[in-house]
Amino acid sequence: MKIIVANTVGIDSEGWSIIPYHSRWTTASLGHDDAFTYYPRDLGYLSSLLKRDTDHEIKLLDGCLDRMNAERYAERIIAEKPDWLLIENSTRTFTDDARLIAMVKAKTGAKIILTGQHATAFPEEASEIADVVFQGEYLGPVLDFFIKGSVQTGVIPFDNQRMIDFASLPFPEDEDVSRYAYALKADNICEYREIQIYASRGCPFCCVYCVARHAYYDSPKWRHRPVKNVVDEIELLAKRYPEVEGFFFDDEIHNAKIKYVKDLCREIIARGLNRYKYDAMCAYGTFDTESLQLMKEAGYYKVRVGIETASDVVAEGLDLKGKHRPKKLRWFLEEARRVGIKVYGTFTIGGRGATEGEDRKTVRLIYELMKDDLIYDCQVSICTPQPGAPYYDWAKSEGLLESVEWKSFDGGEEAVLSLPGYPAERIKGMRLEALEAFDKGRGERDRAIFAENWPEAVSGIGFVPERVLLFRSSRDWHTSLLIDSIKKTWPETLVAVVVPEKFVDQWAGKWPDAKIYPVVSEGFLSRRDLGEGRATELKSYNADLILIPCNTNHCRGYGNVREIAYEVAGGSDTPIRYVTCEGVTIR
């Protein structure tokens, strides 16, 4: 029997590139065909389990890695002639995945299994397009299903007594899809070529917005793999992929038990694997000085922590409990800075209990932490009431949901609810205020280092340009520092900036010395949004230097902007350079 284990669609019906954060939430980006994606953790483990413990023919396919829409993805699956198709599905992609399933079923007659967030939250709806629906963590139950040759259909409810023994799992799939391929498509927070790896699963906290805790595990249970087993996997992957530079521990919370992390660090050091770079999803509450020092010695260069909110009211509404410890936060940030570990902070706007006043406390905190160099970078999301989590049930029962279109539940920029006295549009506006606070704080913090690196960077260009063209392809603080540096270095040089049209008024005021070329774009800048008229106009500008600001040191993920730059250059020898956040230029 042939079983296809499949990720969600890679591009939805409106052209958005899907980015699933498995066991968390799914978001998307528009006009960004080079968008990052994550290794499909549970599907990768399931594929390895089924290959190890059954005689069935198993194949893992990922429409997100290969950026396939429903039609192209369906063709790929149909060509495999599956007897079963299993898809881990999110609320954000439910409609497009349903289209995919219908095409596959019509051509192959394959039986369909749905797992994941949406199947867990709405099993009846999932049952309309699937033969079998598994709720919650599905590794053990799906394995039993195929070992026993079950003919059961319908909804198979979650049973926390059937949760997989994490220590018994094989290493995730690395044959049908390359794990290193995901290191090359990793999010921008990874500063190196980092393979995702998993030392633990689950979380001891009960935050009301969390899909992992509520939809997948149904309990505040944290499980870890044996230290030796984790480091064996690192060693294996390092030998298999000599070009790899590091590893990203994409756990729900890497450091729930700090002794475990200390033991892991000691094993990494003992085997000489501290020559690699590591970053990890963590909570700040368990850190002590010894753990941070050991992590630094083991090669950890960054930790990602959920700060979430500066408001005690919102923290209570979100049931953060021990995750919200302002005094410990300040100690941790200062100690991490002293030890030399970067901190990436995540924040949320519009949580239960939020008002404009309470969320503005978070906005101020973001500015202060950035300015004072206590966090290196951050993410600001809208606290989306994801189906399967208590926040959704509460919002629905209170009549606060603004939208029931599943594609709106993307955990990113969209607000799908209005809170009392705090409408959806103001929540979206507050997120923008938070990003502006980030811009202001980081601009103040990094102005000196940008100015220090810029002279050496431009010396490599070797001439004084008459016309520079650049793109608003990084945050405002970065673009502003770049324009200021160009004008100080070459006062007579003309500067033009390509920007999405919806922000033209805002940016024209910030950059009075630059000519603005607006582009109608709802997402990232891309060639298809440029239009022939604007493309011709940019060519006529006749730039003799083109700069692409990028917010990473590796400059991956900017293929959509570079495509425009090449076209604007018109085949000439006009230099095209990336400019990093530190003011360094890269070919």
N, C-alpha and C positions, 0 to 999 in steps of 0.2 A: 504494500500500500504506500502511496506517495503522499507525503504531508508537506505542504508549504507553510512555513512560519514567516509571517510578513509584518513589516512595520506599516505605518499609515502612509497615505499618499504623500508625495514630496512637494507637489504644487497643487493648490486648490483650483476650483473652477474660475476664480477671479484673478489668478496669476500670482497669488501669495505663496512664497516659499515657506513650507511648514518646518517648524523647529520644535520637536517634542522633547520636553524635559521629563523623561519617563519616571513615573511614580510621583510626579509633581504636577506640572501643568504644561500646556502646549501654547506656543506663540507662533508668530509668523512675520515675515518681512516682505515688502512689496518692492519690485524692481531690483532685487538682489539675488540674481541667479547663483552667485558665488557665496550664498549664505552658509553659515556654519551649521553643523548638526551634531548630535550626540550619538554615541554607540547605543544601540537598543538593548540595554542591560538584560532585562528579564527574557527577552526573546533570544538573546545570545546564550544565556544559561539554558533555556528550554531546548534550543537546538542541540546543544552538547549533551544534555540529559537524554533526549530521545535517541540520538545517535549511539550513545553508550549503552542504554538499557532496553532498547527495542530493536527489532529487525526491520523496521520500516525504512523507506527511503525518505530522507529528510533534506530539505533545502531552505536556507534562510535568505530572504530577499528584503531589500531596504529601498523603498521608493524615495526616502529622504536623502540618502547618501547619493543616489544617482539622479535626484531631482526629476522624478517622473510624475506627470499628472495622471489622473484616473485612467484615461484612455490608453496611454502608453504603458502604464503599470499593468493594466488588465491584459494587454497583449503579451507582456513578459510572463505573467503568471499563467495565462492560458497555454502558452508554448510549453510549459512544464507538465501539462495534463495532470493536475493534482486530483487526488481522491478527497482530500481535506485541505481547506484553507483556514489557517488561524491568523487572526489579526488582533493586535493590541491597539485598542481604539481610545481616542480622547473625545471629549465633548466638542472641542474646537473643530475636529475633523470628521465628526459623525456623518454629516450630510454627504461629503465627498467620498468617504469610505463606503457608504451605502451604495453610491453609484458604481464604485469599483466592484463591490461584491455582486451587484446585479449583473454586470457584464461578464464576470467570471463564471457565475452560476449558469447563466444562459448558454454559454459556450461549452462548459465542461461538465455541468451537473454536480460539481464538487459540493460536499457538505461544508458548512461554514461554522466556525467557532469564533465567537467574539469574547475578548477579555479586556481588562483595563478599566479606566476611570468611568467612561460612559456606560459600559455594560454593567458595572457594579452599581452605579447610581440609578439607572433606568433599565432594569433587566427586561421589563415587558416591551419597551420600545426596541431594545436590542434583539429580542426574540422575533420581532417581525421580519428581520433580515438574516437571522442566524438560526441554525439548527440547534446549536448548543451555546449557552452563555455561562461563562465561569465568572463568579464574583470574587473580588479581592485577590490576594496573592494566589497565583494560579499554577506555579511550577509543579508542586506535588500533585495536586488534583489532575492536571492535564497528563502528567506522566502516568498516573494510575489509570486514567481513562484509556490510554492507548496500550498499556501493558495488559489490561484485562479485556481489551477488545469490547468495551462497553457499547451497548446500543442505546444507552440513555440519551434522551433529547430534552430540550427545555432548559430551565435555569438550574444551575448547580450552585447552591448558596455557599458562601464563605464559611469555613470551619477552621477556627484558629488552632484546633488540634491537629490539622493536616498541613500546617506550615512546614516548609522544607527545612531539613537539617542543613543549615548553611555550611557547616564544616564538611559536609559530604558532597558538595557540588563539584563537578569538574570545572576546569577553566572555561570561560565563555568561548563561543564560536569564533574561530579564526581561520576558517577554510573558505566558506561560502562568501564571507565578507572579511576583508583585512582589518584588523584592529588598528593597524598603523594608518590606514586610509582615513580613519576618524581623527587621528592626531593631526593630519594635514588639513582637516576640515573643522578643527576645534574652535571653540568660542575664543573671542579676542582676549579673554581674561588669562588664558594660557599663553605665557610669554615664550614658551619653547614648544618643540614638537613632542607633545605629551600624550601617551596612551592612557585612556581611562581604565581605572582599575578599582576594585571594590573590596574593601576590607571588612565592611559591616553592612547591615541593612536594618531599617527600622529607626525609631526615634523615641526617647523617653518622654518627650513633651507632648502636649495635647492641643496645640494651637488650632483654633476653630476653622482656619482657612486651609489647612494642610490636607491635600489629597492623599499623600503617602500614609500618614498616620491613620486616617479615617476610612479611606476607600480601599487601600491595599492591605493594611495590617489589622485594623479594627482594635488595636490595643497599643499602649505605649511600650512596646517590646523592642529591645535592641539586641541584635545578635551579631556576633563577630566570627570571623574565620580564625583558625590557628595562625599565629604569627609566622611560623615556619612556612606554612602553605602560601601565605600572601607573598612572602619574600621569594619563595620558589618561583612563583608566577612572574614576579618582576625580573628575576634572573633569566627565566626562559624567554620572555619577550625582548629583553635586552640583547640576548644572543641572536634571536631570530631577526631582529630589526636593528642592526648596528648603527643606523642613522638616527635612532630615537634619542631625544635629549632629556626626557623626563617622564613623569607619571602623575596623573591627576586622580586623586582619591575622590571619586564622585559618589561618596556615600551620602545618605540623608544627614548623618552627623558622624563624623570620623572619630571624634574624641569624647563620646558619651562616657567612657571609662578612661580616665587619663592614664592609668597604669598600663592599659593595653597599648596606647600610643607610645608610651615610653619604652615598653618592651619591643614594639615594632621598630622604633628608631635604633635601639641597640642592635637588633638583628641586621638592619640595613647597614649600619656602620661596620659591624663585624665582618660582613661579606664584601665590603668595599664597594657597595652600591650607592654610597653617598656621593659618588662622582656624578650622579644624575640629579636633576631638579625635580622637586615635588611640590604640588599644592593640593589643598584639601578643603572640603566642605566641613565646617566646624561650628561649634557654639562656643562663645567666649567664656562661659561660666565655669568650666572645669579646668582651665589653664592655670598652671603655676609656673614659677620661674624655671624650675628644673625641666619641665616638659618643653618649654619654648627653647631653652638652650640645647636640649637633646635634638629637637626638631631641626634647629639651625645646623647642628653638626651633621645630622643625617641627610641634609640637602634640601630641606623644606625652605622655599623662598617666599611662599605666600600662603595665607589662609583666608578663606572666604567665610565670613560670619554674618549671621542674621541679627542686625541691630534693631531693625523693624521700625521702632518709633521712639520719640523722646517723651511721649505723653504717658503718664501713669494711667490716665483714664482709658486711652486706647489699648494699652497693654492689658488692662483688666478685661476690657471688652473682647479682646482676642484670646484671652485665657493663656497669656504667655508665661505666667507664673515665674519659675526660676530662670527662664530665658531672658527676662527683663530685669537687669541688675545694674542700674546706672553707675554706682560706685565701683563695682567690679569692672564694668566696661572701661572706665577711665584708667584704672590700674592696668588692665590688659593692654590697651592701646599704647600706653606709655612704655610698658615693659616690652611689647613686641617691637616697637621702634628702637628701643635700646639694644635689643638682641640682634636686630637686623632682619626681621621677618615682615614683609609687606602685609597689610590688611586690606582686603576688599570687603566693603560693607554693603549689605543689602537693606533697603528701607522700603516701607510700604505706606501708601496714602489711601485714605478712604476706608479704613477698617471700622469694625463695629465700635461705636462710641465716639467716632471722630466728629469733629466740627472744624470749621476753618481755623479757629483759634488753636485747637489741640494739634492739628496737623502742621500749623505754622511753627510750632515748637520743633518739629522734626526738620522743617526747612532750615531753621536757624542752626540746628545741630549739624546738619550736613555741611553748611558753610564753615562753621567753626572747626570741625574735624578736618576738612580739606585744607583750610588755611593754615592750621597748626601742624599739618603733615602727620596726623594721627591715623588717617586712612589714606591709602594710595589711590584708590578709585572706588566707585560705588555703582550700584544699580538702584533705580527708583521705579517701583512698579505700583500699579493700582491694585488694591486689595480686592481681587475678584472673587465673588462667592462661587467657587467651583462646585459643580454637582458632585455629590459624594462626600462633601465636607459640611459640618454643622453650620457654617456661615451661610451657605446656600439655603439650607432648610429654614434658618431664621429669617433671611431676607425675603424668601417666598411667603412665609407665614405672616410677615409684617406688611406685605404688599409693596415692597420697596424695589422690586426688580423693574428696570426700565426696558429691558430687551429679553426676548426668549429665543432669539436667533442663536443657534449653537455656535456659529462661527465667531460671535462676539466674545465668547468666554475664552479669551486667549491669554489672560494673565499679564498682558503688556500695557498697551496704551488706552484700551477701551474701558469705559465705565459703564457697567450694566445695571447699576443701582443708584438710587438717590437716598441719602440718609436724611433724617429729620432736620430741616433747616440747612441742608448741605446737598444741593442738587448735583446730578451727575456731571453737568458741564463745569461746575465749580471744582469738583474733585479732579477732573481732567486738568483744569487750570492750575490747581495746586501742585499737581505733578510737574507741570512746566515751571512753576515757581521754584520747586525743589531742584530741577535741573539747572535753572539759572543761578541758584545759590551754589551749586556744584561748580558751574563755570566761573563764577566770581572767586570762589575760594581757591580753585586750582590755578586760575590765572595769576592770582596773587602769589601763590606758593611757588609756581614753576617759572615765573618771569625771569628770575636770576639765572637758572640753569639753562633756559632757552637762549638767553642773551650770551651766556658763556660759550655755548656750543656753536652758535650760528656763524661766527666769523670763520671757523675752520670748515664748516659745512659749505659755505659759499665760495671759499677759496678753491675748492675742487671743481667749481663750475667754470672758472677760468676766464670769464668775461663779464662785462657790465651789460645786463639785458636792457633793451629798450621797452619791451612789453612782456609782462609776466601774466600768465593765466593760471589761476588756481581754482580749486573746487571746495565747496563747503561739504567735505566728506569726513570731517571730524567735528568735535564739539566747538561751540562758539569761542571759548577761551583760547583754543588752539589756533583757530583761524585768525583771531584778533592779534595774537602774538606774532603770527607769521606775517600778517600785513604790516604791523608796526616795524618788524625787523627789516622787511624789504625796503620800506620807505626811509628808514634810518641809514641803511647801507647804501642804497641807490636812490637818492632823493628825486632824481629826474625820471625814474622808471615809472611807466604806467602800469597799474595793477587792475586786473579784472577778475571777478569771482562769479562762478556758475553756482546758482543757488535754487532750491525749490521755490516756486513762485509764492506759495502761501505765507512765507516768512520774509518776503522782500522788504516790506515796510520796516519791520523790526531790524533787519540786518543793514539796510541802507543807513539808518541812523547810527549804527555801531561803526560802520566802515565808510565814513564820508570821503576818504581818499581813494576809494575803489569804485570802478565801474561795475554795476551789477547786471548780470545776464540771468534773468529768471527762466526757470524751466517748470512747466506744469507737471508736477509729480506728487503723488500721494505717499510715496515711499522713498527708497534710496534713489539717487541719481542713476539713470540708466539710458542707454542709447535709444531704446524704443520711446522714451519720453521726450527725447531731445527735439524731434521733428526736423524736417529737412531745412526749413527756414532758419531755425536757430543754429543748426549745424553749419550752414553756409555762413551765417553771421560770425560765428566763432572762428571759422577758418579765415574770414576776412580780417579779423582782429590781428592776425599774423603774429602770434606770440613767438618770441624767440627763446622762451623758457616756460615750461609747464610744470607746475608743482601740485602734488596730490598729498594733502595732509592726511596722515593715518595715525590712529590711536593705539598702534602696537609697534613693537620693535622688530617684528618679523614681516609686517606689511602684507600678510595673507588676507584674503577676503575682499580685495579692492579691484577685482577683475572687471567689475561693471564700470567703474570710473576710469580705469586704464583704457578700456575699449573706447570711451569717448575721447580720451586724450590722444590716442593714436589717430583717430579719425580727424580730429581738429588739427593735428600736426600735418596731416595730408601727405604722409609718406616722406616728409622732409627729415632732415637730421636734427630737428629741434629737440633739445634735451628734455626728457621727462624724468622727474625725480619724485620719490616719496619724501615727505618730511615728517619725522616722528615727533612725539610729544616733547622730546628733549631737544628739539631743534637740529637733529641730525638728518642729513640728506642721504638717501639710499637709491642706487640705480634701479 
